[in-house]
Amino acid sequence: MSNRIAPIQPYYIVNHVKLTPLQLEALTHFYQPITGPVAVSVYLTLLNTPLPEKHQSDRYVHNQLIEQMQLTMHQLDDAIKHLEAIGLVKTYRDRHSHAESRRQTLYYQIIAPLDPRAFIEQSHLRAVLFNQIGPHNYHALLNRFTPEMIDLSSFDEITLSFNQMYQVGHEIPNQNEQLVSDRPVAQLNIEAANETFNYSQFLQFVMANHVDHSELTVELKENVLAMHQMFELNEAQMAEVIKLATNQLTNKIEQDKFIEIIQKRQKQNQSVRLTKSNEFPKNYTKQEIESRKQAIKQHYPEINDQQISIILLCEQMPAETFLTKTKEAKKGFPNDDELYFINNLLTRSNLSLPTVNLLVYYLLVMQGQPNVYKGSLQRIANDWQQNGLTSPETVFQYLNKQAQVEKIKQKQGNFRHYPNKNQSNTYSEPIPEWLQKQNETNGESPQEIPSEVVSKESQDAIRARLAALYSEEESN
């Protein structure tokens, strides 16, 4: 058989394999008797070729390998054929690299050897090994790597299961506040995780946190998908974990911190969910809606009917649903950044779900911003939390007081000065002092957050569309 490769033919090595001690034993005792020692030597040489970038070697020619291993061209070609046939190497030819086939660039992909047990289970490999080493050596080899099974028919197994012994944070409370066990860690399926986790969206969130793109490796992806499936974290939550696991001095992701950070956060979230799981979002009946309206009027008489209707909507929708419906009411749609900012705020702040929903409504409807921006969202949320505005009722109470103060200031101004004939009487939502304060750290100015003057009539129309959209979802 003539040689398929030529001395000056270029090649690259593609390698993701790191041999375990058991695989190395299999290579020596199971593969070598079939392929011969030269092929195994070539395999180990290719396996240990330096890979400067992305699991791929520099460009070499076969002459370099021949001189290094002191082989003939025919010996090297024969060794590679054996490695291909036994499943240790896959060879790819770049047909566009040169017109002549024996000058075209080759890519040798290194494949990991099977461990002894998996090798024995392959009938074709078992048969050729038997022919090479004979029955005596074959049975001795099998006895060496096949564990002796003890007859357990008279024994009762009392082994504890994983879930009986450990709680790693992947258990979630159901509606009855009982812990429901999730999949065992041993059954993690990366392919299944790929179907439930949008890795591209996760990367967008991570890059927005200014993480070095060179840290986004294949190993990171595997760890992220595994943690997603084990702890049921979504893209935004996992991006937040990455941010916390990134060393601020070196900007390197410390993947060993993954589980530690996630476990701490899961314990915190679990305790919050156990105390608040039955609070929001609500699913009010008509009778409960009327009762809730009366309760708000009794305790907060300064809150009007329109504000009460907003409070009820805020209490009945999850954060993502409320954002989506509010943007739809404005004839828009939510973007990925908005969803991430709001989920992040729910995790980090002490604001209740209805209060966060009201904050979204305040920014998008009352202030007329086209989107929820991170700077204004966090700044106002911080101020609300520091002032104890942890419910929609207290927020509206605060806003109404600010509006009264603003009216008094306007009246005082009109008393001291003659009004301008061209002065407009168009209604505009009063802007609290805390909204006028600019965050120098974020570098945001009023010009950087586009907004529009929203009349009371426009707010009423948007609120009505939002209520209608929520009613449509309920009927579905």
Residue pairs with C-beta under 8 A, 6 or more apart in sequence:
3 73
3 74
3 77
4 77
4 81
4 102
5 62
5 73
5 76
5 77
5 80
5 102
5 106
6 62
6 73
6 102
6 103
7 61
7 62
7 63
7 66
7 73
8 61
8 62
8 63
8 103
9 61
9 62
9 102
9 103
9 104
9 105
9 106
10 59
10 60
10 61
10 97
10 105
10 106
11 59
11 60
11 61
11 62
11 105
11 106
11 107
11 108
12 56
12 57
12 58
12 59
12 60
12 105
12 106
12 107
12 108
13 46
13 49
13 51
13 56
13 57
13 60
13 107
13 108
13 110
14 55
14 56
14 57
14 107
14 108
14 109
14 110
15 46
15 47
15 49
15 51
15 55
15 56
15 57
15 109
15 110
16 55
16 110
16 218
17 47
17 110
17 111
17 112
19 27
19 47
19 112
19 113
20 115
22 115
22 116
23 112
23 113
23 114
23 115
25 116
25 145
26 113
26 114
26 115
26 116
26 119
27 40
27 43
27 113
28 40
29 116
29 141
29 145
30 113
30 114
30 116
30 119
30 125
30 129
30 141
31 40
31 86
31 88
31 113
32 39
32 40
33 129
33 132
33 133
34 82
34 86
34 125
34 128
34 129
34 132
35 43
35 79
35 82
35 83
35 86
35 88
36 79
36 82
38 71
38 75
38 78
38 79
39 78
39 79
39 80
39 82
39 83
39 86
41 69
41 79
42 65
42 69
42 71
42 76
42 79
42 80
42 83
43 83
43 88
43 89
43 110
45 65
45 68
45 69
46 89
46 108
46 110
47 110
49 57
49 60
50 57
50 58
51 57
52 58
59 105
62 73
62 76
65 71
65 76
66 72
66 73
66 76
69 76
71 79
80 89
80 91
80 108
83 89
84 90
84 91
86 125
87 111
87 114
88 110
88 111
88 113
89 108
89 109
89 110
89 111
90 108
90 109
90 111
91 106
91 107
91 108
91 109
92 106
92 107
92 109
93 101
93 104
93 105
93 106
93 107
94 104
94 105
94 106
94 107
95 101
95 104
97 103
97 104
97 105
98 104
98 105
113 119
114 122
114 125
116 145
117 145
117 146
119 125
119 126
119 129
120 126
120 142
120 145
120 146
129 138
129 141
130 138
133 141
161 184
162 184
162 185
162 186
163 181
163 184
168 185
168 230
168 259
168 263
169 231
169 262
169 263
169 266
169 267
169 270
170 182
170 183
170 185
170 230
170 231
170 232
170 266
171 179
171 180
171 181
171 182
171 270
172 179
172 180
172 182
172 232
172 270
172 273
173 179
173 180
173 270
173 273
173 274
173 277
174 180
175 277
175 278
177 274
177 277
177 278
182 230
182 232
183 229
183 230
185 230
188 226
188 229
188 230
189 229
190 222
190 225
190 226
190 229
192 229
193 225
193 226
193 228
193 229
194 225
196 228
196 229
197 224
197 225
197 228
197 229
197 234
197 235
197 238
198 235
199 221
199 224
199 225
199 235
201 235
201 336
202 224
202 235
202 238
202 239
203 216
204 336
205 235
205 236
205 239
205 336
205 340
206 216
206 239
206 242
206 243
207 213
208 239
208 337
208 340
209 239
209 242
209 243
209 246
211 242
211 243
211 246
211 251
211 253
212 251
212 252
215 246
215 251
215 252
215 253
219 255
220 253
220 255
223 255
223 258
224 238
224 242
227 233
227 238
227 241
227 258
227 259
227 262
228 234
228 238
231 262
231 266
233 241
233 262
234 343
235 340
236 339
236 340
236 343
236 344
237 343
237 347
239 340
240 344
240 347
241 258
241 261
241 262
241 265
242 253
244 257
244 261
245 253
245 254
245 255
245 257
245 258
245 261
246 252
246 253
246 254
247 253
247 254
265 347
269 347
276 352
279 352
279 353
280 315
280 352
280 353
280 354
281 315
281 316
281 317
281 318
281 353
282 288
282 315
282 316
283 316
284 292
284 312
284 315
284 316
289 312
292 312
292 315
293 308
293 312
296 303
296 308
296 311
296 393
297 303
297 308
299 393
300 393
300 396
300 397
302 397
302 400
302 401
303 311
303 393
303 396
303 397
303 400
306 460
306 463
307 396
309 463
309 467
310 358
310 361
310 392
310 463
311 354
311 358
311 392
311 393
311 396
313 322
313 357
313 463
313 466
313 467
313 470
314 322
314 353
314 354
314 355
314 357
314 358
314 361
314 392
315 353
315 354
315 357
315 392
316 470
317 325
317 357
317 470
318 353
319 342
319 343
319 346
319 353
319 356
319 357
319 360
320 334
320 339
320 342
320 343
321 473
322 357
322 360
322 361
323 334
323 338
323 339
323 342
323 360
323 372
324 333
324 334
325 466
325 469
325 470
325 473
326 360
326 361
326 364
326 365
326 462
326 466
327 333
327 334
327 364
328 465
328 469
329 365
329 462
329 463
329 465
329 466
329 469
330 364
330 365
330 462
332 370
335 371
337 371
337 374
338 371
338 372
341 372
341 373
341 374
341 377
341 378
342 356
342 360
342 372
342 377
345 351
345 356
345 377
345 378
345 381
346 353
346 356
349 356
349 381
349 382
349 385
350 385
350 390
351 359
351 381
351 384
351 385
351 390
352 390
352 391
354 391
354 392
355 384
355 389
355 390
355 391
355 392
355 395
356 381
357 392
358 392
358 395
358 396
359 377
359 380
359 381
359 384
359 395
360 372
362 380
362 395
363 369
363 372
363 373
363 376
363 377
363 380
364 370
364 371
364 372
365 454
365 459
365 462
365 463
366 429
366 454
366 459
367 429
367 431
367 435
367 451
367 454
368 451
368 452
368 453
368 454
369 376
369 449
369 450
369 451
370 450
370 451
373 444
373 449
374 442
375 439
375 442
375 444
375 449
376 435
376 444
376 449
379 434
379 437
379 439
379 442
380 434
380 435
383 434
384 390
384 395
387 398
387 434
388 394
389 395
389 398
398 432
399 430
399 432
402 430
402 432
402 433
403 430
406 430
426 453
426 455
427 455
427 456
428 453
428 454
428 455
429 454
429 459
438 444
438 445
438 446
